[in-house]
Amino acid sequence: MNSTAVLAALRAALPPSSVLSDTEDTRPYECDGLTAYRQLPLAVALPADEAQVLAVLNICREFKVPIVPRGAGTGLSGGAMPIEGGVVLSTARMNQVVRMDAYARTAVVQPGVRNLAISEAAEPHGLYYAPDPSSQIACTIGGNVAENSGGVHCLKYGLTVHNVLRVRLLTIEGEAVELGSEALDAPGLDLLAAVIGSEGMLGIVTEVTVKLVPKPATARVIMASFADVVTGGNAVAAVIAAGIIPAGLEMMDRTSSRMVEPFVRAGYDTDAAAILLCEADGTEEEVTEEIARMSAVLQAAGASAVQVSASEAERLRFWSGRKNAFPAAGRISPDYYCMDGTIPRKHLARVLLGIAEMEGRYGLRCANVFHAGDGNLHPLILFDANRPDELQRAEAFGAEILALCVEVGGTITGEHGVGIEKIDSMCVQFSDAELAAFFAVKRAFDPLSLLNPNKAIPTLNRCAEFGKMHVRAGRLPHAGLPRF
């Protein structure tokens, strides 16, 4: 590859300020939210429209240069980490709300529009965009599509895949393709679901049509306290078994509550071993009835205290604590490693006890904060990368959590994606035949493997080597991430 020729071609196709190649300019793009692993790209391209995206794709295809799509860089699995000698294609400047249709309850937006900005634009119409990741103030809809992001209200309103109606993307060949439809159904295969969560490996998203929902008339949240995590975990299953689908159902253990409370002053019960946040939304009558039903179920399930938000300000304060769990971790630990596994709700207690046992073996603390209603765990493993072997122990700890998730019938990720972080854990969950099928889909869209290569799907050779390493080590597999 002729790097000089690639840079010259990019500069000829884009405005001068849209191509970054000096080290000090590309340094901010060397990683995403998974900061332990870094790689400088050859260049960063900042197209402002679809025509400029097409120009970047054509140049990279001609020179066979790998491309890593990037949104806001808030991802936590290394999915947006550059490839050595490759180009980062940032969609940050494609940040326009193209069209808002209050009657159809849809919005057409460019990929660089922030998640929260969609709701802000829809607010005058009494509508909002439901998926609300903790990073919603910064993360973009393009990144949400890449990772199939969720949020604290995903139990009732669904993940990104349930709230996106149409995606327009450019293939590596430069062909514009529209998947999905604003109608109830779209002709042909349902490739929209394949693209959402594909981590930028199939195409570059240039436009997204999202579904909007009416803002509820009112909402209230219960904070329920539990003397142990087993009782709290069982209470989650009890709420769902009672036929109640809360707008949000989140769980935090004592470590998380005590980590967050000095930072946000959310009003959490820091003496409880675990707390549940259970929200009801709708009309005043619906909310009153659902809050009463949930309170009764939680008390019967063993809650030691049940507190209902008395005002909108208190409701938002309860949620602010949950949404600030990740930054709060930075106040008590130099580093943290955020995992993302999903399990059947009935196994919450078993997995939480398993994580507690692992804390002792690995000598590291773990704060558990997660979307309890749909079993999506976010254990925050606290460590200090400046201490010998602590990063390696954190990796091994995280990989063992994911292995336990698979063991109880779950998966290695719920909304953060695989990226480079969980590439070896894919070998734990999927068979050779399944991985080969994933590669077949990748090749159909990207035969040259230029779009975010070596992410998300491990090669069969890598899995074979991983298995040998696992057998030699005589223990559960660890993440084994590459060093850069």
N, C-alpha and C positions, 0 to 999 in steps of 0.2 A: 504494500500500500504506500502510495506517495502522499505523505501527510501535507506537504506544501501544496500539492495540487488540490487536495480536498479542501483545505482552508481557502485557497484562491477561488475555487468554484462556489463555496458557501458565501464568500464576501461579494462575489459578482451577482449572486442571486438575491441576497438580502440587504437591507440597509446596514450601514456600518455599525450602528449600535446593536444590531441583532445577532452578531456573531462574536462570541467571547472565546479567546484562546490563551490569553496571558494567565500564568499560574494564579496570580492574585485575584483574577476575575472568575476563574473556574473553581477556585477553592470552595466557595459556598455550595457548590453542587456535587462535592465529592462523596456525599452520603445523604441518606434520608434520616428519619428519626432513629434508625438503628445506627448509632454513631460509632460503634466499636469497629466497624469495617468501612474502609474508605478507599477510593480510587479516583485519581484525577482523570477527566476525559480529555480527548484531543481538543474538543471544542464544545461550546454550548450554543445551540441555535434557538433564537427567540422569535419564531414567526408570529405575525399579527393577524393572519387570515389563512383560509384554506389554501389559497394559491401559493403562499409561501411555504406551508407545510408540504405541499406537493413538490415544490422545488427542492426542499431538503431531502425528501424521500428519493427523488430521481438521482440526486448527486450521490447519496449513500449507496443506492443500488448499483450505480455505475462503477463506483470505486470499491464496492463490497465492504462497506464500513458499517459496523453494528450501530444500532440506534436504541437509545434508552429513553422512552417517553417519561416525562416528569410533570406532575401537577404542582402542588405547593410543597412537596417534600416532607409531608407530615407522616408518611407511612412508617411502619415499625418492623418491616421484615426485610429491608434491603432491596425491595423491588425496584427502587429508583436509583440504586447505586450504579455509577457509570461502569462501562466495560473498558478495559485498557485499549487505547487507540480508537475508541468509539466516540460517537456524537450524542450528547444529551439534547433531546428535543423538548424544550419547555413550552407548555401551552399557557403560561401565566399571562401573556398579553392578549390572549383570546378570551376576554372577560366581559362580553356584552350579553345582556338579556335581549335576545332577538325579538321575542314576541310573548306577550302575556294574554291568555284567553280566559277571562273570568267565567264565561258561560260554559266552556268545555272543561274548565278547571285544569288547564295545562299551561306549561311554560316551556318555551324553546330557548335554550341557553347555549352559549359557547362553553368549551370544557374548562376554561380558566375562571369561570364564575364561582365565587365562594359558596359553600353550602348554605351558610346563614343568609347570604345576600339574596338567595332565591326567596326565602320567607319574607325578608324585608321588602322585596319588590312586590310580593303578593299580598302583603298585609292590608293595603288600602281596599282590597277586594274581599277581606274577611277570610283569606285563604293562607295556607302555609305548606311548606315541603316537609314531610314527616320524618324521614331518616335524619337523625341528629347525633352524629359522632361527637365525642368529647372535644375533638379538634374543629368543630363546625365553624368557629369564627375564622379559621384560616384555611382549612382543607377545601379543595375544589371538586366540582361535580365530575370532572374528568378522572381525578384520582379515586373518587367514590365508585365510579363505574369500573375502574380497573380492579379494585379490591372488593367490590360488593359490600360496601361499608354499611354498618348498622347504626346503633345508638341506643339510648336508654328507653326509647319508645318503640323499638323494633318488634317487641312482642305483639302489640296490637296492630301496628301499622306496617310492619314488614321491613325488610332490608332494601337496599338499592334496587335489586332485581324485581321487587314487587312494586316499585314506584317509578320506574323508567318505562316509557311506552315505546320510544324510538331512539335509535342511535345512528348517526351518520359517521362513517369512518372512511379513511383512505387505506387501501391495502399497500403492501410493499411494491406492487406493480404500478401504483398510482391510480388505481381504479376507485372511484367514489361509490360506496355501497351504503344503502339504507336498510337497516334491519328493524323489524317491529313496525308498528303503525299506531296512529292516533285512533284508529277504529278498534273494535273489540277483538279483532283477529287480523292476522297478516297472512298473505299467501305464502306457500312454501314451508320449508323447514323452520323451526323455531331457533334460529341462530342467534337471536338477541340474547337468550339466556346463556349461550356459550361464550359470548363476548363479555358479558358482565361478570367480572371476577377473573378475567383472563390475564390480568397483570401486564397489559400492553404488549402481549406476545403475538396478537393476531392482526392488529391494525392501529392506526392513529385516529382517535376520536376527535371529530371537529365540531359536532353539534349533538345536543341531547334534548329530547322532549321528556319532561317529567310530569308526573301526576301531582296535582295539588289537592289538598283536602280542606274542608271548612275548619276554621279555628273553633274549638269547643267553647260553649258558652261559659263554662266554668270547669275548674279542675282542683282537686285536693289530693294530698298525699299523706299516707300513713307512715310513721316511723315506728316499727315494731322491734323491741329488744328481746334478745334470747340469751340464756345463760350458757349455752354451748352451741357450737357450729352444727352439730348433728341435728339438734332440735330445729335450728334455723333452716337447715337444708330440707328437712322433712316438711317444714311449714310451707316452703315454696311448692312442693308437690301437692300439698293439701289444698292450696288456693286454686291451682289449675284443676285438680280433681273435683272441686266443688262447682266446676263449670264457669268460673270467673276468668275473664281475660283482661287483666289490668292494662291500662295505658302504658305503665312501666312497672317492672318488678325487679329490683336490683338488690344485691346483697353485698355487705362489706363486713370483714372481720374486725376484731378489736385493733389489730395492728394498723389497718387502713383507717379506722375511725380516729385513732389517736394521732395518726400521721396528718390527717386532713384538718382536724378541729382547730389547732393553733393557727393554721394557714388561712382558713375561710371563715371560722366561727359560725359553722352551719347549725349548731345546736344539737350535735349528735350525742347519744348516750355512750360515753367512752368507757363506762364500766361494763357494758354488755359485751359478751364474747362475740356476738354477731348482731347486726341490725339489718332489717329489710326495709326498703322503701317501696311502697305499693301505691300507685297512683290510679285514680279514677277520673275520667273526663266525660263531658257530655252536657246535657241539660242539668239544671239544679236538682230536679227530681231524680234523674238517673244517677247522678253522683252521690246524692244522699243515700240512696238505696244501696249502691255498690260499696260505699265506704262502710256502711253498717254490716253488710254481708262479709266483707273482707275482715273487718275487725273481729267478728264472731269466729270466723275460721282461724284467724291467727291466735286468738286467745285459747281456743280449744286445742290448737296445735302446740301450746306451751309458751306463748309469748309472756315475758315477765312484765312488759309495759307496752302500751299502745298509745301513741300520740298522733293526733290528726292536725295537719296544718290549719292554723286559725285565720290565715290571711294569704293573699297571693304573694306577698313579700316573703312570708315564711316558707311557702311552697318552693319558691325560687331559691331560697337559701338552702333548703334541704337538698335540692338538686345540684346547687353549685358545689357542695361538698363532694358529691359523687363525681361530677365532671372535672373537678380539679385534683383528683386523686393522683394522676401522673405527675403534674408539676409539684404537688406536695411531697412526693417521694424524694425529689431533689433537695428538699430541705433537711432530710434526715440521713441521706446516704449519698456519697459521691457519685455513684452510678446505680442504675437499675436496669433490669432485663425484663421486658414486658412480654409474657407469653400469651397465647391465644388458642385455646382448645375448646372443643364443644363436646358435651356429654349428655346422655339422657338424664332428665331431671331427677329420676329416682335414685341416681347414683351420686348426687351432689355430696351427701354426707360422707360416703366412702372415699371419694376423691379428695375432699378437704382433709380428712384424717390422713390419707396417704401423703398429701403435701406436707402436713405437719411432721410426719415421720421423716420425710426427706430433709426437712430443715435441719434436723439433728445430725443426719448422716453427712450432709454437705457443709455443715457449719455456716449456713447463711440464713438470714431472715427472709420471709416471704409474706408480703401483704396481699390478701385476696380481695379483689373487687371485681364484680362481674355482673353480666346480664343474666340473673338467676332464672328469670322466667323462661328463657329458651336455652338454658344450660351452657351459655357461652362464657367461659372462664377467662379472666385476665390476671393471673398471678404476677405480682411484681416482685421479682427476685432482687434483693438489695445486696450490692457488693461494692468493692473498691478496686478498680482496675489497676491501681498503683501497687497493690499487694500481690506478691507472687501467687499465681495459680487461681486467683479468685474469679477472673473472667472464665477460665476453663471450667471451674466448678459450677459457675452460674449456667454455662452452656449445658453441662451434663445434667444439672438439676432440671433445667427447662425441658431438655429432651426426654428425661424420665417422666416428667409430668405429661408430656404429649403421648408417650408410650402407654401410660396408664389410661389416658383418655380413649385411646384406640382399644385397649383391653376391655373397657366397660361398654364398648359399642359406640364410641364417639369418633371424632375426627381431630386432625392436628391443627385445624384453623377454622375460625368462624367468620372473621371479617378482616383480619390483618393480612391475609395472603401468605404465600409460601416464600416468595422472593429467593434470597440466598439463605435466609435464616433456617428454614425448615426443610431444606432440600434433602437432607439425609433422612429426616423423619417421614418423608414421602415413601421411602423404601420400607418403612415399618408398616404403613397403612395399606399400600397398594401392591398388587401382584405384578409380575413382569408383563402379563397380557394387558393389564389395565394401563400400565405406563406406556406400553407400545401404542395403545389406542389414543392416549393423550398426544403422543408424538405425531401420530397420523393426522390428527386435527391440526396441530401446529404446522405440519408440512403442507397441508392443503391451503392454508392461508399464507404461509411464509416459507416457500420451498428453499430459499437460500439461508434461512435461519439468521436473519439480520435484526429482527425485532426482539429486543430484550433477550438475547440468547443466554443460555446457561442459567436461567432462573426458573423457578417453580417446578419444572419437571426434571428429575434426575435421569441420567442415562442408565441403561441396564448395567453397563460396565461399572459405573459409579456405585450402584447398589451392590454389585458383586463384591467390589473392594470394601464397601462399608460393612457387608456381612462378614467378610474375613476379619476385618478389624474388630468387629463386635465379638466374634468367637475367640479371637486371641486375647481380648481384654477380659472376657468372662464376666461381662456386666451388661446392663442395658445400654443401648446405643446413645451416643451423645451427638450434639449438633455438628461437630467437626467442620466448622465454617472455615473457608479459605482466609488466609491472612493477606492483607494488601499493604 
